[in-house]
Amino acid sequence: MGIDPHKHVHVAVAVGPNGRRIGKPLKVKNDALLITELLGWIRTIADGGDVTWAIEDGRGFARRLADGLLLAGHEVVWVPTRLTAAHRRLHAATGAKSDPVDATAAAHAAIATPDLARHRIDEHVRELRVLVDYRTDLIKRRTNLINQLKAQLHLWLDHTPGDLARPKGTDALRSLVTAASLGSHVRQVLLEMTAEITELNLRVRDLDTTIKEIVSPLAPTLLEITGISHNSAAVLIAEVGDISRFSTSAKLARYTGCAPIPVYSSDQERHRLHRGGNRRLNSVHYTAAIVQKRFHPAAQELLARHEPAKGKRGARRILQRHLIDVIHRAMTTDRASWQHQITNHQSAA
C-alpha cells in the first residue's frame, strides 16, 4: 500500500506483488478517523492477507499515521523521496505527476527495495513528542493572550510581554488593573485574562519539570553542549528520533536546514542560506549558536575567524553547521548508552 502524505489529506494506492494497481486510489482526511478509514478500506482489498504500508518519507506529516498503522499490527516502511521520484519516472507516463502516481511509485519502490527502513515506535521518543507538542501549544496560547492583553491595556506600556511569563509580572499587572479606573466589565475581562496567563505559566513550568526528569538520563552528553537546554534536547530527541537513521552529520544538517546551499556565479563559489528543512530543529540550532556566541570561547574564536570573509550571518551559519557535527556525535553516544540500558533491562527481565 503506497501512501503519499500531505498536511490535510493522504492518498493511498494498493499495489499487488506483480506491481499492478488494485482498485481505485483512496483520498482520506488527516484527522481522528484516518486509521479507521484506511483499515476499513484495506480489508476490502487484502482479504486478510499480509499488508506492507509504504509511506513517502514525510515524517512531519505522516508520523501519526505510521504510529497508528504500526499499533494496528501492520508493517510500515519509509520510502525516501528520491527513490519515489526515480520509480515515478520509471513507471509513470512522461511528465505525469499526481498524488496517486506518487503513492504508486512509493509502493513500487518498497517492492523493489525490501531493505527499506522499518517504522518503529520508541516509547521515550513518543512520550517526549507528546510533551513537546503540548508545551509548544501552551506557549502559543499564552503568547496570544499576552499580546491581546498588551493591546487592550495601555497601562502596561513600560513592560515587555515576557514579564507576564513570570509570577512577579502577573502579580504586578493584577494590582495595576485592580487599582486603575476602568469599567467593571473591562476590569473583569482583564483580570480573567491575567488569571488564565497565570494558569498557563504553571502548566508550562510543570511540563518543564517533567521534561527535565525524562531527558536528563536520556541525553547526558547532549546536555553538556553549551546552548542545549533540557527543552532543546527534548525537541531534538522528539524530532530526530533514532539518530542512526542519519548515517552522517551532513545528512542531519540537510534535514535541519543547516547545510548551506552552494551557488556558483561567474566562476565564483559561494553559499546561500538553506530555507528548507525541519524548522523546529533549525530554531534549536540557531538558539544554541546565539548562546555559544555569547558564552563559549571556542565559538567566539570561530566566529572571529570567519566574520571578515563571510560576514556576521555567514559566520553564524558556519557555527550552526559545526554544531550539527557536535550534536550528531553527542546524540550517537547517548543513543548507544540508551540502547545498552534497554538491553540490560530486558535481559534482567
N, C-alpha and C positions, 0 to 999 in steps of 0.2 A: 504494500500500500504506500504509494508515494504521496507526500504532502508538501504543498507549497505554502508556508506560513506567512501571515500578514498580521498587522496590528488588530484589525477588526474582524477579518474573516480568514478562514483557512480553506484551501481547495485540496480535496483528496481524490486520488485516482487508483483503482485496483488494476494490478498487472499480474498476469499469470507467470509461471516459471518459464514459459516459452517467450516471454516478453510482449505478449499481446494484451491490449487493454480489455478489461472485463467490465461490462456495463457502462453506465454513464458516470461522469465526474460528480462529486458532491461538494457543494459550497456550503460551509457551516459557519455560523457566527462564533466568534471567540468570546463566549460567555459561559455562565454556570452550567448550561446544558450541553456544552461542547462534547464531553466524553460520552455522555448518554447517546447523543445522536450518532456519533462515529461508531460506537459499539453496536447500536441497532442496525446501522447501515451495513456493517461488515458481516453481521450474521446472515444477511440475505444473500451474500456473495460467497463467503468462505465455507459455509455449511459445516461449521465445526472444525475445519482444517487449521493447520498452523498458519499464523499470520506474522509477518515482519513489517513494521512501520518504518519507512524510510523518510526522514524529515530533512528537508534542506536546512543547512546549519544556520538558522536564525534564532539562536537560543534566547535572545531577549524577548522574541515574540512567542516562541514555542516551548518555553521551559515548562509552563504549567500543563500544556498538552502532553509533553513527553512524560512528565511525572504521573499524570493520570493514566496514561496507557500502560506504563510500567506497573503501576499499582494494580491495574486490572488483569495482570498476568501476561501481557504481550511483550514481545521483543521489540525494542526501539533502537534504530541506528541513526547516526548523524551523517548526512551527506554533504561534503564540502561544496561550496557554491561553484568553485571552478570545475569540479567533477560533474556537477549538474549541467553547467554550460557546455562541457565537452559532449555529453550524451545528448543534449538538445540539438547541437549542430549535427550529430551523427544520425539521429533518428527522425528529427522533425523536418518538415518541408523547408526549403530555403527561405530564410527570413522570418519563419514562424516563431512567435514569441507570445505566450499567453500563460495564465496560471495553470490550466490543465496540462499544457505542454511541459511546463517546469516540473509539475508534480509527477508526470510520466517519466521525465528524464531522471528525477531523483530515484524512482523505482528501478529504472534500468541500471542506474549506477550501483544501487545496492545489490542487484542480481549479478552484475559483472565484477563487483569488488566485495567479496564475502568477509574481508577482514576490516571493514569499517568500524569506527569507534562505537561501542555499545553505550547506550544511555544507562546510567545507574544513579541511584539516589543515595547520597551521603547524608545521614541524619544530622550531623553537625552543620553541614553547609545549608541544608534545608531549614534548620532552625534559625540560623543567622539570617537567611534570606527573608524569612517572615519578620523577624525583629527589625532588620534594617529597613525593609519596605514600610513597616508600620511607623517607625521613628521618622522616616522621611515624610510620610503623610502627616504626622502630627506637627512637624516643623512647618510644613506648608500651611496648615490650618492656623497655626499660631502666627505666622508671618502675615497672613491675610487679615487676621483680627487686629494685629498691631497696626498695620497700615490703615485699616478703616478707622481705628481709634485715633491715630495720629492725624488723619484728615479731618475728623469731626471735632477734635479738641484743640482749640487754638492755645490753650494754657500750657501745652506740653512742648512748646517750641524750643526750649533750651535743652532738651534732652534728645537722645537718639533712640530709635526703635529698639536697639539692642538692650537698652536699660530695662525694658519690660520683660526681658528673659531672665531677670534676677529678682528674687523676693524684695530686695530693697527698692527697686524701681516700681514694682506694682504697689507696694505699701505707700510710697510717696505719691503715686498717682491717685490712689484711692482717697488719701487725705485731701489732695488738691481738689478732686471732684466733689467731695463732701462739703468742703468749705466754700466752693465757688457759687456765685449767684446764677444758678441755672434753673430752668424749668424742671418740674418734678419728673415729667416723662423722660426728658433728656438725661437728667441725673440717673434715673433708674436704668436706662439703656446702657449708659457709660459704665456704671458700676457692674452691671451684668457682664458686659464685655470684659471688664477687668478681672472679674471672678473667673470667667472662662479661660482667660490667658493664664491666670494663676494655676488653674487645674491642669492645663496643658503643660505648664512648666514642671509640675510634679510628675506627670506621666512620662515626660521626656527624661527627667532625672532617674526615675525608676528603671526605664529602659536602658539608660546609660550604665547603671549599676549591673543589670542583668547581662548586658553585652560584655562588659568588662570581665565578669565572672566566667563567661563562656570562652572568650577569646584568649585570656591570659595563658591557660595551659595549652592552647592550640597553636599559638604563634609567638613563642618567646623570642625567637631570632628576629622575626619581622618587627616586633615592638621595640627592639633595640635600635632601629633606624631612626635617626632624628627626623621629626616631622610626621611620623606614623603613629597616630593615637590609636586607642582601642577601637574607636568608631571607624577610623580609616582602615584598620586591619580587618574589621568585620566586613566592610564593603568589599575589600579585596578578596576575602575568602568567599563571600556570598556570590560575587560576580564571576570570579575566575573558577571557583570550584576546585577541581583536581588540576594542580599546576602542571602535571605531567602531560596534559594534552597540548601544552606549548613546549615543544622539544627544545626550543632555543629562546633566549630573551628577545631576539629580533622579532619572532612571531608574536610574543606578548606585546612588544612595543607597537606593532602594527595593529593589534586588536584594540589597544587602548588609545590609538590616535597620537602616539608619541614618536612615531617614526617619521622624520622629515622626508618629504617627497622630493626627489631630485628634479631639477628643472634646468634644461640646457638652452642657452641662447647665445648666438654669436661666439661659439666655441668657449663660452664661459660656463663653468659648472657652479651651480648654486642650489640651494634647497629652500622650499617653502613649507609653510605650516600645513599639517595634515588635519583637515576639518572633519574627518570621519572617525570611526572607532567608537568604542564604548565611552560615552561622555561622563558617566558616573565615575569610572575608573580614571579617566583623564583629569577630572576635577580633583581626585585624591592625589594624583601625582603632581598636579600644579600646586596644591596646598603644601605638599611636602617640600617642593622646590623652593617656595617662598619662605618656609620656616628655615630650611637649610641656608638660604641666602642670608638670613639674619643671625643665625646662631652656630653654624657649622664652619669651622676654619677651612677645611678641605674644599668645601663647596664654594666658599668665598674666593679661594685661590683659583679654582677652576673658572669661575665667572670672570675674575680679573684678567685671566689669561686669554679668554676668548672675546671679551667685550670690544676691544679695539677693532677686531676684524669683523665680528658678527653683530655687534650692537647688543643692547641690553636684552631685547627679546630673543634674539638668536642665541645668545649665551645661555639664557634660561632654558631654552628648548634643548640645548646640549646637556644641561644639567638634568633635565627631566629624562632624557634618553639614557643618561648614565644611571639615574635612579632605577630605571627599569631593570638594568643588569643586577643591581644590588638587591632589589625586591625579588627578582626571579630566583636568585641564589638563596635568599632567606626563606622564601616560600617552599622551595625544593627541600631545604634542610628541615624545616618544620614538618612538611608532609611526610618525610621519611621517618622522623621520630614519632609522628602521629600514627602512621601505619604500624610501626613496631609496637606501640602501646596497644593497638587494637588486636594485633596478632597474639600478644601475650595474654590479653584478657580472654580471647576466645579459647586459647589453649588451656587456661586455668579453668574455664567453664566446662 
